Amino acid sequence: MLIPGYEGGPLIDGSDFLSELLFWPNHLGSCLRGEESQALAFGPDWDAAKDVYRRVSDGERWPVFSVHLLAGPVIHVVYRNLDDDIGVDYLVHHPEWGDAVPVAVDDGHFMGPGLSWRELVAVADQPVSGGVADADARLLLLFPMLGDADVPEAAAARLASALSTLTVVEEPAELAVLLLRNQGQWEQANWRQGNGVWVCDGRHSCRNPSSGFALPAPRMAQISNALNSPFGVG
């Protein structure tokens, strides 16, 4: 696989991992803070989950999960399996934009959040035929990008439903509450719309115009439109 502007690899299609029930607690690992969350997520399957982690973090194979948007762009979730710099990169790419744009990074030098809860649900529910098509899988794949201080009450039930469908978690409702409480590695951000562009106040977010990670204004607008406008690239 090739992602324009992204250096590293070898990149492979990671879709086979999506059917592995223990892939998901590994993927959500940065949001599993404390023994309670980890015990709920992994239960008695800790050793088996570590085996999945070893395979998904193999330096010879960098799994990529592609979430297509109706507007045309694709969100690539890339397991960056460098020996001394392992992490997960979340990039948005559209052929007309040239190189892919990183919108969140889940590692020791994190960048995010990359989207709001409203955007996460809107992307998950889009009826697409390419890449990862299952709504629950799309929701959980992109969940580590989330940082939203104002999630609705229904969010926990939606997240719990996805966990119940795709994992072996015995108490998905309880875990969903903890995951929403500990979104990503960054502070929960406030989102607002200005001049038609959705931005946030997260200090480590490229979608915060005032942060040191801020994207150029035209690219920020394009990404906002891609996540919020199902039928127009913007």
URJOZI-V88587 format. One record per backbone hydrogen bond with DSSP energy under -1.0 kcal/mol. CO is the residue of the C=O (numbers start at 0). NH is the residue of the N-H. Records with the same first field share a line. If there is no record, write none. Layout:
CO=NH / NH
//
This chain:
2=5
3=99
9=61
11=63
13=16
14=17
16=19
19=22
22=26
23=27
25=28
27=30
28=31
30=32
33=37
34=38
35=39
36=40
37=41
38=42
41=44
44=48
45=49
46=50
47=51
48=52
49=53
50=54
51=55
52=56
54=57
57=60
61=11
62=78
63=13
64=76
65=131
66=74
68=71
72=68
73=92
74=66
75=90
76=64
77=79 / 88
78=80
79=86
86=79
87=105
88=77
89=102 / 103
90=75
91=100
92=73
93=96
100=91
103=89
104=110
105=87
110=104
114=146
115=119
116=120
117=121
118=122
119=123
120=124
122=125
125=127
133=137
134=138
135=139
136=140
137=141
141=144
142=145
144=113 / 114
151=154
153=157
154=158
155=159
156=160
157=161
158=162
159=163
160=164
161=165
162=166
170=174
171=175
172=176
173=177
174=178
175=179
176=180
177=181
188=148
189=200
191=198
193=196
196=193
198=191
201=204
203=111
204=207
205=214
206=199
207=210
210=213
215=219
216=220
217=221
218=222
219=223
220=224
221=225
222=226
223=227
224=228
228=231
//
